[in-house]
Amino acid sequence: MFSTADTHIHTTASDGLLSPEETVDYVAAYTDLSLIAITDHDTTAGAFLARAHALRRGLPLEIIIGQEVTT
C-alpha cells in the first residue's frame, strides 16, 4: 500500500553527478524507490530523458517531470 519516493533529484542536465539514464538505472538497481522526480535547474530535458529511458527498459519506476526554477 505504501511506497518510497525521492521528489528532488538532479542529473547532469544541471548540477547532478549522473546522466538521466544513469540515475534511472542506479535507482532501479540499488534502491527501493518506486517514484522519483527529476528536478534539474531551469530545464526539464533530463526528466524527459529519464522517463523515456525507464519506459524503454520497462522499469516499474514512476518518473515525475519537474524543474527547479531560478527566480
C-alpha positions in Angstrom: 0.0 0.0 0.0 2.9 2.4 0.7 5.9 3.1 -1.4 9.0 5.2 -1.2 9.8 8.3 -3.2 12.5 10.9 -3.8 11.0 14.1 -5.1 14.2 16.1 -5.7 16.9 14.6 -7.9 19.3 16.4 -10.2 21.1 14.9 -13.2 23.9 16.1 -15.4 21.3 18.2 -17.2 22.1 20.7 -14.5 24.4 20.1 -11.5 23.9 16.4 -10.8 26.6 13.7 -11.0 24.8 11.1 -13.1 23.2 11.3 -16.5 19.4 10.9 -16.6 19.8 7.3 -17.8 22.4 6.5 -15.2 20.2 8.0 -12.5 17.3 5.7 -13.5 19.5 2.7 -13.7 21.0 3.4 -10.3 17.6 4.0 -8.6 16.2 0.8 -10.2 19.2 -1.4 -9.2 20.2 -0.1 -5.8 17.2 1.5 -4.1 13.6 0.6 -3.1 12.2 3.8 -4.6 9.1 3.4 -6.8 8.8 7.1 -7.7 11.3 9.8 -8.4 11.1 13.4 -9.5 13.9 14.8 -11.7 14.1 18.4 -10.8 17.1 19.9 -12.6 17.8 23.6 -12.5 15.9 25.5 -15.2 15.3 22.6 -17.5 13.1 19.6 -17.9 15.3 17.9 -20.6 16.8 15.4 -18.1 13.5 14.5 -16.7 12.1 13.6 -20.1 15.2 11.6 -20.9 14.9 9.7 -17.6 11.2 8.9 -18.1 11.8 7.7 -21.7 14.7 5.5 -20.5 12.6 4.0 -17.7 9.8 3.2 -20.2 12.1 1.7 -22.8 13.6 -0.6 -20.1 10.2 -1.5 -18.7 11.1 -0.5 -15.2 8.5 -0.2 -12.5 9.6 3.3 -11.7 7.4 6.3 -12.0 9.2 9.5 -13.1 7.8 12.9 -12.3 8.8 15.7 -14.7 10.0 18.6 -12.5 12.1 21.7 -12.6 13.9 23.9 -10.1 13.2 27.4 -11.4 15.6 30.2 -10.8 13.8 33.4 -10.0 
